[in-house]
Amino acid sequence: MNFWIGCTKVGAPCDYCYAENLMDARYGRVKWGAGEARVRTSASTWAQLLKWDRAAAVAGKKAFVFSLSLGDIWDNEVDPAWRRDAFAVARQCRNLVMLFLSKRIGNAVEMARDAGGLPPNSALGATFGDQRDYDRDRMKLKAASAELGALFTFGSFEPLLGPVILDKNAPDWIIVGGESGLHARPMNLDWARSLRRQSADLGRVFNFKQVGGRRADKGGHELDGRTYFDRPIVA
């Protein structure tokens, strides 16, 4: 679910951003970078949340909604009013679990407060490309979750650019994936296997998304012949 489109690169995981390639280079819908205007998506796009909420209610099972794949919820360049509007809609959707992923988790507490508080049906996530990212941001994620009352935390180790050693402050969900696209940097499967073992030791949920690579099939979605946490997430 994308309330808006556009972002600015902030670290190594952003180097070959698929969203920039798609929305800027290919479709020309928005310019990427600091000082560039973000583009708010249409009312019909926002209304999808209410549609998914009704469907989840009928199914009697909560649905997970990933937000934002084409931007960043805690982006400094975004009009704060847009975030307030987005959270207002999210609060109406009691049958949805909003997964708010960011590369700017340090902004979460202040921006969420300015938006009237994190919706109670929300989980907080941060991107960790390597050990440096994890060491820098894991405590920010934990603190923001505690302060804002998030349902749980998740870490997107995607693209995974190096081995990572977890600790007791690791997110509740560990989501791992390799990079895809023309300039995809290879992921050593031993890095993913290590995170799988550590997740089990720490009692965390492990989710393997894709091997990655430059091939059209992105290397597959299994790790050693097994699919992990294959739960549908609406984007």
Sequence and secondary structure as in RCSB ss.txt:
>XXXX:A:sequence
MNFWIGCTKVGAPCDYCYAENLMDARYGRVKWGAGEARVRTSASTWAQLLKWDRAAAVAGKKAFVFSLSLGDIWD
NEVDPAWRRDAFAVARQCRNLVMLFLSKRIGNAVEMARDAGGLPPNSALGATFGDQRDYDRDRMKLKAASAELGA
LFTFGSFEPLLGPVILDKNAPDWIIVGGESGLHARPMNLDWARSLRRQSADLGRVFNFKQVGGRRADKGGHELDG
RTYFDRPIVA
>XXXX:A:secstr
  SEE     SGGGTT HHHIIIIIIT SS  STT   EE  HHHHHHHHHHHHHHHHHTS EEEEE SSS TT 
TTS HHHHHHHHHHHHH TTEEEEEEES GGGHHHHHHHTTS  TTEEEEEE  SHHHHHHHHHHHHHHHHHHT 
S EEEEE S  S     TT  SEEEEE  BSTT     HHHHHHHHHHHHHHT EEEEEE  BSSTTTT S BTT
B      EE 
